[in-house]
C-alpha cells in the first residue's frame, strides 16, 4: 500500500488529505502536526480571548471525520528532520515514518529577531494557533499590560480580543498606520479610532529593541528609548516558514519551499502548499487574509492530487497550479476588508463572529 505523509494540518494540509481521499479510497494518509488539535481556522482564534470559546467549536472537521476517512491524524508530533534519500521523516520522539510521497504544509510562525535582546523570555508569544491563545489566557490574570508588536490582521485581532479583558493594550508598529498595504488610509484611521475607543493605544513608527525580565517578560524597550512595563509581548512580526526539518537536505529552500508549476519541490516526491511556499518578504502582511487561506486550500488540493498521481506513476497527468481569485471580504470591528480568494473550506467560517460586532 502506498503511503502519503502530510506535514501540517491547517488549510493546505486538510485540503490535500481530502483531495487524496476523494480520488483514492485505499492509499494510506498520515497527517503529522505540532498542533494538539485537528485543523481549524486561524482567523477565529481571537474568540478564545474574547469569549473563552471551546477550541472544538473552531475545528473545521470533528475528530470523527479522520476515522471515517481513514486518515491517520498524528497531533502533537513535531518533525525533527526529513531524509529524502530514504523517503522518511524522523519525529522528535525518534519515531520514523516512511513515505512514498511527502506534502509539506507546515505554514509559517511568528519569530523575533535575534537582534532583540531577551527574545527567549517566557511571555513572548505569537498569535497564530489555539495554543498561542490559551497561553495568553493563562498569563492574562498576572499581566496588567499586554504589548502587541505588529499591526497586521493577527495583531489587530489580538488587540480587539484582549480589549475585552480590561487590560492595558498597546500595539507597536514600525509603520505609519495599522494594516498598511492591506486597507486604505481612510479605513485604517477609522479602525484605529475604533480601537482607541476600546482602550487600545497604538504606537507608530517604533520597534522593540530589548525585552526585560528574569525569565518572564517584565518590560520592553523601544528604539526611541522608552520602556513599557508588560507581562505579555505578542508577535505579529517576522513570519518565517517552518522548514527547519528540511535544512541540509536536497529540498531547495529560499524564503520558503521552492516549487515548480505542479507544486513539486526540487525532490520529485516532495510537494508543498500553503504559507510554507517561497514568498517575497513584502507579502508577510497578507498571510492572514482570506485570499491567503483560500490559496492554501487550492494549493493543498493540487499538491494532494499530484502527490497521489506520483505514487500511481501518472506524473504525465499532474495538474499545474493556478490560483482562483474572487472577491471575498473580511470584517473587523464593523469595517470590511477586501480580499481576493476562491471557494474554500473556510467559506462557512469566514466571519470573525464577535470581531464583526461593536460592543453592545
C-alpha positions in Angstrom: 0.0 0.0 0.0 1.3 3.4 -1.0 1.8 6.0 1.8 1.4 9.7 1.5 2.5 11.8 4.5 1.4 15.4 5.1 3.3 17.6 7.5 0.9 20.3 8.8 -2.8 20.2 9.4 -4.2 23.6 8.6 -5.9 24.7 5.4 -3.4 23.3 2.9 -2.8 20.0 4.8 -6.5 19.2 5.3 -7.3 20.1 1.7 -4.5 17.8 0.4 -5.8 15.0 2.6 -9.4 15.4 1.3 -8.3 15.6 -2.3 -6.2 12.4 -2.0 -9.0 10.5 -0.3 -11.6 11.7 -2.8 -9.5 10.2 -5.6 -8.3 7.1 -3.9 -10.0 5.3 -1.0 -7.2 2.9 -0.4 -3.9 4.9 -0.2 -2.6 5.4 3.3 -2.6 9.0 4.5 -0.9 10.3 7.6 -1.1 13.9 8.8 1.7 15.0 11.2 1.4 18.2 13.2 2.8 20.0 16.2 -0.7 21.2 16.9 -2.6 19.3 19.5 -5.9 19.9 17.6 -7.5 19.0 14.3 -7.4 21.7 11.6 -9.2 25.0 12.5 -9.4 28.5 11.0 -6.6 30.6 12.4 -8.7 33.8 11.9 -11.1 32.6 14.6 -8.7 32.2 17.5 -9.5 35.7 18.8 -12.8 34.2 20.0 -10.8 32.2 22.6 -9.6 35.5 24.1 -12.9 37.3 23.8 -15.4 34.6 24.9 -13.4 31.7 26.3 -14.7 29.7 23.3 -14.1 25.9 23.5 -11.4 25.2 20.8 -13.6 22.4 19.4 -16.0 25.0 18.1 -13.3 26.3 15.8 -12.4 22.9 14.3 -13.1 22.6 10.5 -13.7 18.9 10.9 -14.5 16.8 14.0 -12.2 14.1 15.2 -14.7 11.5 13.8 -14.0 12.8 10.3 -10.5 11.4 10.3 -11.6 8.0 11.4 -14.4 7.9 8.8 -12.0 8.9 6.0 -9.2 6.6 7.3 -6.8 9.5 7.7 -4.2 8.8 10.4 -4.1 12.1 12.3 -0.9 12.4 14.5 -1.4 15.6 16.6 1.2 17.0 18.9 4.1 15.4 16.9 7.0 17.5 15.9 9.1 16.6 12.9 12.8 16.7 13.6 14.1 16.1 10.1 13.3 14.7 6.7 15.6 12.3 5.0 14.7 12.5 1.3 17.2 9.8 0.2 15.5 7.3 2.5 11.9 8.6 1.9 11.4 9.1 5.6 10.8 11.6 8.3 12.0 11.4 11.9 9.9 12.8 14.7 11.4 14.3 17.9 10.2 11.2 19.8 12.5 9.2 17.4 9.6 7.7 15.5 10.5 7.0 11.9 7.8 7.3 9.2 8.4 6.1 5.7 6.6 7.7 2.8 6.1 7.2 -1.0 5.2 10.9 -1.3 5.5 13.8 1.1 3.5 17.0 1.3 4.9 19.9 3.3 2.2 22.2 4.5 3.8 23.3 7.7 2.9 27.0 7.4 4.8 29.9 9.0 5.4 31.1 12.5 6.0 34.5 14.1 9.5 34.9 15.3 11.5 37.6 17.0 14.7 38.9 15.5 18.0 37.7 17.2 18.9 41.4 17.3 16.3 41.9 20.1 17.9 41.3 23.5 15.9 38.9 25.8 13.9 37.4 23.0 13.6 34.0 24.6 11.7 35.1 27.7 8.5 33.5 28.9 5.6 35.6 27.7 6.8 36.3 24.2 4.1 34.6 22.1 2.8 34.5 18.5 -0.9 34.7 17.7 -1.3 32.0 15.1 -2.6 29.0 17.0 -5.0 27.8 19.6 -2.0 27.0 21.8 -0.9 30.7 21.5 -4.3 31.9 22.5 -4.5 29.5 25.5 -1.0 30.5 26.7 -2.1 34.2 26.5 -5.2 33.4 28.5 -3.1 31.8 31.3 -0.9 34.9 31.6 -3.7 37.5 31.5 -4.5 37.3 35.2 -1.0 38.3 36.1 -0.4 40.8 33.3 -1.9 44.3 33.7 -0.4 45.4 30.4 -0.1 43.5 27.1 2.0 44.7 24.2 1.5 43.6 20.6 4.4 44.1 18.2 3.0 44.3 14.7 -0.3 45.7 13.3 -1.3 43.1 10.7 -4.5 41.0 10.8 -3.3 38.8 13.7 -2.1 41.7 15.8 -5.3 43.7 15.4 -7.4 40.6 16.2 -5.4 40.0 19.3 -5.8 43.7 20.4 -9.5 43.6 19.9 -9.9 40.3 21.7 -7.8 41.4 24.6 -9.6 44.8 24.9 -12.5 42.9 26.5 -10.2 41.6 29.2 -9.9 45.0 30.9 -6.2 45.1 30.4 -4.0 47.9 29.1 -3.3 47.1 25.5 -0.5 48.7 23.4 0.0 48.0 19.7 3.5 48.8 18.4 4.2 49.1 14.7 7.1 50.4 12.7 4.7 51.7 10.1 2.6 54.9 9.9 -0.7 53.1 10.2 -2.2 49.8 11.0 -2.9 47.2 8.3 -0.7 49.2 6.0 -0.8 47.8 2.5 -3.9 45.8 3.3 -6.5 48.6 3.5 -6.6 52.2 2.5 -5.7 55.1 4.8 -9.3 56.2 5.5 -10.4 52.7 6.7 -7.2 52.3 8.6 -7.8 55.6 10.5 -11.4 54.6 11.2 -10.3 51.2 12.6 -7.6 52.9 14.7 -10.2 55.2 16.2 -12.4 52.2 17.0 -9.5 50.5 18.7 -8.8 53.6 20.8 -12.4 53.8 21.9 -11.9 50.3 23.3 -8.8 51.5 25.2 -6.1 50.2 22.8 -3.1 52.5 22.5 -1.3 52.5 19.1 2.3 53.5 18.9 3.5 54.2 15.4 7.0 54.2 13.8 8.6 52.3 16.6 10.2 48.9 17.1 11.1 46.7 20.1 14.9 46.5 20.8 15.0 44.8 24.1 12.9 42.6 26.5 13.5 42.8 30.2 12.7 40.3 32.9 14.3 37.5 34.9 12.9 34.6 32.9 9.4 36.2 32.4 8.7 39.3 30.4 8.5 42.3 32.7 9.1 45.2 30.3 10.1 46.1 26.7 12.3 48.9 25.4 11.5 50.7 22.2 14.0 52.1 19.7 13.1 55.5 21.0 14.5 54.6 24.4 11.0 54.4 26.0 10.5 51.5 28.4 7.0 49.9 28.8 6.1 47.5 31.6 4.2 44.5 30.4 3.7 40.8 31.1 3.0 39.6 27.6 4.5 40.5 24.2 2.5 39.2 21.3 4.3 38.9 18.0 2.8 39.8 14.6 6.2 40.1 13.0 8.8 38.1 11.1 6.6 35.3 9.8 9.1 32.7 8.7 8.4 29.4 7.0 8.5 26.3 9.2 11.2 24.5 7.2 13.9 23.7 9.9 13.3 20.0 9.4 14.3 20.4 5.7 17.6 22.1 6.4 20.7 20.3 4.9 18.5 18.3 2.6 18.1 18.2 -1.2 14.9 20.4 -0.9 15.6 23.9 -2.2 14.6 26.5 0.4 14.5 30.2 -0.3 12.2 32.2 1.9 10.1 29.0 1.9 10.0 25.8 -0.1 10.6 26.5 -3.8 8.3 24.5 -6.1 7.5 24.1 -9.8 4.2 24.6 -11.5 3.0 21.3 -10.1 3.8 22.4 -6.5 6.6 19.8 -6.5 9.9 20.7 -4.8 13.4 20.1 -6.1 12.9 16.5 -4.8 10.5 14.7 -7.2 8.3 13.1 -4.5 8.1 16.0 -2.1 5.4 18.6 -2.7 4.5 21.7 -0.8 1.5 24.0 -0.3 0.3 27.0 1.7 2.3 29.6 3.6 5.4 27.5 3.7 5.9 28.2 0.0 8.6 30.6 -1.1 7.3 34.2 -0.9 8.8 37.6 -1.1 9.3 39.5 2.2 6.7 42.2 1.5 4.0 39.6 1.3 4.2 38.9 5.0 1.3 41.3 5.9 -1.1 39.3 3.6 -0.7 35.9 5.2 -3.7 36.1 7.4 -6.2 37.4 4.8 -8.8 35.2 3.4 -7.2 35.1 0.0 -4.1 33.5 1.6 -6.3 30.9 3.3 -8.2 30.1 0.1 -5.0 30.0 -1.9 -3.6 27.5 0.6 -6.8 25.4 0.2 -6.4 25.4 -3.5 -2.7 24.6 -3.4 -3.4 21.8 -0.9 -5.9 20.3 -3.3 -3.4 20.4 -6.3 -0.5 19.2 -4.2 -2.6 16.3 -2.9 -3.8 15.2 -6.3 -0.3 15.5 -7.8 1.3 13.6 -4.9 -1.2 10.8 -5.5 -0.5 10.7 -9.2 3.2 10.5 -8.4 2.5 7.4 -6.3 0.4 6.0 -9.2 3.2 6.6 -11.8 1.0 9.1 -13.6 3.2 12.1 -13.4 2.3 12.9 -17.0 -1.2 13.7 -15.7 -0.2 16.1 -12.9 -2.1 19.3 -12.8 -0.4 22.7 -12.9 -1.4 25.1 -10.1 -3.4 28.2 -11.0 -4.8 30.4 -8.2 -8.5 31.1 -8.2 -9.3 34.8 -7.4 -12.7 36.1 -6.5 -13.9 38.9 -4.3 -14.1 38.0 -0.6 -14.4 40.2 2.4 -13.1 40.1 6.0 -14.8 42.2 8.6 -13.1 43.5 11.8 -14.9 45.9 14.1 -17.6 46.5 11.6 -15.2 47.5 8.8 -15.0 45.5 5.7 -11.5 44.5 4.3 -11.4 43.4 0.7 -9.5 40.2 -0.2 -9.4 38.1 -3.3 -10.0 34.4 -3.0 -11.7 31.3 -4.2 -14.2 28.9 -2.6 -12.7 27.0 0.3 -13.1 25.1 3.5 -13.2 28.4 5.2 -16.5 29.5 3.5 -18.7 28.8 6.5 -16.2 30.3 8.9 -15.1 33.4 7.1 -16.6 36.0 9.5 -14.9 36.7 12.8 -18.1 36.3 14.8 -17.8 38.8 17.7 -15.0 40.5 15.9 -17.6 41.8 13.5 -19.7 43.5 16.1 -19.3 46.6 18.1 -19.7 46.1 21.9 -23.4 46.4 22.9 
